[in-house]
Amino acid sequence: MNQATLLDVLGRTRDLHVIAENVRAMCEEHAPVTSFECFRLRHDDDDAPVVLCVVGVDSDREQSALIRECGALPFGSGVCLRIPLQGTSH
């Protein structure tokens, strides 16, 4: 399963632990993970909830690999993955 498909599938689950385990495993395929945190957020009534996973890595090269391979966004010395949750109530 490619990363985009995995993130889409994970967006359909309500279990933060399942999302976190799978995102961390996906990231570890591309770079050693030095720190990892996942948060479930709700913005306001118009936005669907999202999960943000902040992944720490040691080098710019590893950060670039996660951006390229996992669709992550740069975040400090690591990256952030945004997973929109689908089919969840507010």
C-alpha positions in Angstrom: 0.0 0.0 0.0 1.5 3.4 -0.9 1.7 6.2 1.6 -1.2 8.3 0.1 -3.5 5.3 0.2 -2.4 4.4 3.8 -3.1 8.0 5.0 -6.5 7.9 3.3 -7.4 4.6 5.0 -6.1 5.9 8.3 -8.3 9.0 7.9 -11.3 6.7 8.1 -10.5 5.3 11.5 -11.4 6.9 14.8 -8.6 5.2 16.8 -5.7 7.6 17.4 -3.5 4.8 18.6 -3.9 2.9 15.3 -3.2 6.0 13.3 -0.1 6.8 15.4 1.3 3.3 15.1 0.8 3.1 11.4 2.2 6.6 10.7 5.3 6.0 12.8 5.9 2.7 11.0 5.5 4.4 7.6 8.0 7.1 8.6 10.5 4.6 10.0 10.7 3.0 6.6 12.3 6.3 5.3 14.2 7.7 8.3 15.1 6.9 11.9 12.5 8.6 14.1 13.9 10.5 17.1 10.7 11.8 18.5 7.0 11.3 17.7 3.7 12.9 18.8 0.2 12.7 17.4 -2.7 15.0 18.3 -6.3 14.9 17.4 -7.6 18.5 16.7 -10.9 20.1 15.9 -10.7 23.7 14.6 -14.2 25.0 14.5 -17.7 23.9 13.5 -16.9 24.1 9.7 -13.7 22.0 9.8 -13.5 18.2 10.1 -11.3 16.9 12.8 -7.7 16.1 11.8 -4.8 14.2 13.3 -1.4 15.9 13.3 1.7 13.7 13.6 4.9 15.5 14.4 7.9 13.4 13.6 11.5 14.3 14.6 14.4 13.2 12.5 18.2 13.9 12.8 19.1 15.4 9.4 17.8 17.5 6.6 18.3 14.6 4.2 15.9 12.4 6.4 13.4 15.3 6.6 13.5 15.7 2.8 12.9 11.9 2.4 9.8 12.1 4.6 8.5 15.2 2.8 9.0 13.5 -0.6 7.8 10.0 0.3 5.1 10.6 2.8 3.7 14.0 1.8 4.8 15.5 5.1 5.3 19.2 5.7 8.5 20.7 7.2 8.2 21.4 10.9 11.3 22.6 12.7 14.0 19.9 12.4 11.3 17.3 11.6 8.1 17.0 9.7 4.3 17.1 10.3 1.8 14.9 8.7 -1.8 16.1 8.5 -4.5 13.4 8.3 -8.1 14.6 7.8 -10.5 12.3 9.6 -13.4 11.2 7.4 -16.8 10.1 8.6 -16.5 11.4 12.1 -19.0 13.5 13.9 -18.0 16.9 15.3 
